Amino acid sequence: MKKLVLSAVFAALSLHLTSCLNTEREVGTSQNADKVYTPPTATTRVGSRTVLNTVRASHYFSNTKTKDNFILQLQGAKILNAQARFIIVNSAGDTLRKEVMPASALLDERELEDPQAATVRDKEIAILKGMNSFFAEDRFTQPAVPKAATQPAEIDAQSWAAVKEDTKAVGFDYTTVGGKERRIAYAKKLQKAVIIAE
């Protein structure tokens, strides 16, 4: 039994010694053995087009038989000064709407305990929460334009009429730059997504 234990210890020691010799030999033949590897730091600059967060949803919008894809993508170096890209793509892969807004448009001050004393981190968290609730089910309405509604002065008459006559049109409400509420809908007659309330 002692011989077996001694031979196992001897084998382990010789293996350890061999690995040390190999390492020394490799360093001795290396072309840049004098240079010490330094890992990249956490402050490495990230490109301004970096995607920081993406939220997706599927909903009926341009067609009552197939759902369209709603995408909200945050791009930039930092959450607070990033750009939010809002895109709607139909089931065939055609882009129905593409809009860019500052990330601050997603910031709901009601999410902050004290808007005046909110830190950068507090605001970033509120923006990410705003992204998560951007496509909430209660933001979609059908019909997009109620029968009794009157056309707002700032909305195109042709777009308004095309959506109002389509009782199956779906409206989507969201907040844009400056806290403005906006409703868009797909006008089948015009074959495009249009703004119907702002």
GIHU-V969512 format. One line per field, one symbol per residue. ss: DSSP state (H for helix, E for strand, C for the rest). phi: phi as a letter, one per 40 degrees, with the letter a starting at -180 (. if undefined). A space follows every 10 residues. Layout:
ss: ???
phi: ???
This chain:
ss: CHHHHHHHHH HHHHHHHHHH HHHHHHHHHC CCCCCCCCCC CCCCCCCCCC EEEEEEEEEC CCCCCCCEEE EEEEECCCCC CCEEEEEEEC CCCCEEEEEE EEHHHHCCHH HCCCCCCCCH HHHHHHHHHH HHCCCCHHHE EECCCCCCCC CCCCCCHHHH HHHHCCCCCE EEEEECHHHC EEEEEEECCC CEEEEEEC
phi: .ccccccccc cccccccccc cccccccccc cbcccccbcc cccdcbcccc ccabbbabac acacbbcccb bbbcbicbdc bcbcbbbbbc ccgcccaabb acdccccccc cccbdcbccd cdcccccccc cccdbddccb baccbcdccb cccccccccc cccccccccb bbbacbdggc cbbbaccccc facbcbaa
